[in-house]
Amino acid sequence: MECYLDFKEQYEKNKAIILEKFKNDIYLSTALFNKILFLSNRYIMRFFLGIGHNLDQQDIITSTIYKSLYNLEAIIDLTIRGKVGPARIIMRNVFEFLVIGKYMILEEDNLCRERWDNINHINLDNKIFKKIIYPNNKNKEAFVKWWKMLCQLTHATKMSGQADFEYEDLKKQIKINFTFILILLCMLYHYMNIFLATPYLKSYIKSLDNDQSENDNLHKAVIYEKEVKELIKIMNSTFSPECKQIIMFYRAKWEFDIVKYKNI
C-alpha cells in the first residue's frame, strides 16, 4: 500500500468477494434494516401526533431509533467493503444508544436525564448495569461481556482497528461483524416494537389498514411486522448460545435496585 488509491482498489476487490461469499448475511442484514426503517417511519409519523405516547419521551425514542439506523447503515456499508475495524468503532455507539434509550424510558432517573439533556457522558456500568437486579444471570453476564468487548475494539488497544487488508486475512472478522450487526438489528427492532409501536398504536395502524381510503404504506407496515419476525427466526437459528443470551437479556424487562439508583 503506497497511496490512497491502493487502499481504495483493495477495498473494491474485497467488496466484490464479500458480496459473493456473504450473500446470506448481507441479505439478512439489509432485509431487516429496510423493514425496520420502513416500520419506524410509519410509526413515527403517528408517534408525533401523540398517539399512545408520553410526549416527554419523544426525543429519547426518536434519537435512539434514527441514530441507530443511520449508524447501522454505515456499519453494514463498511463491513461489505472489508473495513471491519472502523465498523466496530461505530457499533459501540449503537449499542450504547439502545441501552441508554431503554433505561431512560423504564426509569425516571432525573440525574441521567439531566446528563442526556446537557450532552454529557452516561457511564453504562455505573449508571445502568450495576443497578439492574433482574435479570441477574448468565444472560446479563454475556451482555456486559459483549459491551466490554466493543469498548476494547473502540479504544486504541491491541484488539482495536485492523492491520489486514486482504480478504483471506479478514474473512473471519467479516463474519463476526455480520453477527454483531444482526444482534444490534434485533435489539433495535425490540426497542422499536416496545417503546415506539405500543399496543395502542399498533391497533390504530391496523384499524387504518382496513380503511380503503388510506394509502398502501399502512397495509405494508402490517405485512412487514410479520416478515421481520420470520427473518429474526432465521437469524436466531444461526446464532450461538452466547449471542442468544445477549438478545434475551436486552429483551427482558429490566428491574433496578432503588438504593443503588439513589446513591450512584
JOMOLIN-V973054 format. One line per field, one symbol per residue. ss: DSSP state (H for helix, E for strand, - for the rest). phi: phi as a letter, one per 30 degrees, with the letter a starting at -180 (. if undefined). burial: 1 if it has 16 or more other C-alpha atoms within 10 Angstrom, else 0. Layout:
BEGIN
ss = ???
phi = ???
burial = ???
END
This chain:
BEGIN
ss = ---HHHHHHHHHHHHHHHHHH-HHHHHHHHHHHHHHHHHHHHHHHHH-------HHHHHHHHHHHHHHHHHHHHHHHHHH---HHHHHHHHHHHHHHHHHHHHHHH---HHHHHHHH------HHHH-HHHEEE---HHHHHHHHHHHHHHHHH------------HHHHHHHHHHHHHHHHHHHHHHHHHHHHHH--HHHHHHHHHHH------HHHHHHHHHHHHHHHHHHHHHHH--HHHHHHHHHHH---EE-HHHHHH-
phi = .caedddddddddeeddddddcedddddddddeddddddeddddededdidibdddcedddddddddddeddddddddddcicddeddddedddedddddddedddcdcddddddddchcdcdddddbddddcbdbbdddeddddddddddddcddbeddiaccbdeedcedddddedddddddddddddeddcccddedddddddddddddddddddddddddeddddddddddddcddeddddeddddddddbbddddedcc
burial = 000000000110011011000000110111011011101101110110001110000101110110011011111111111111111111111111111111110000000110000000010100111011001000110111011001111100000110001010011011101111111111111111101111001100100010000000011010010001001100110000001111111100010100001000
END
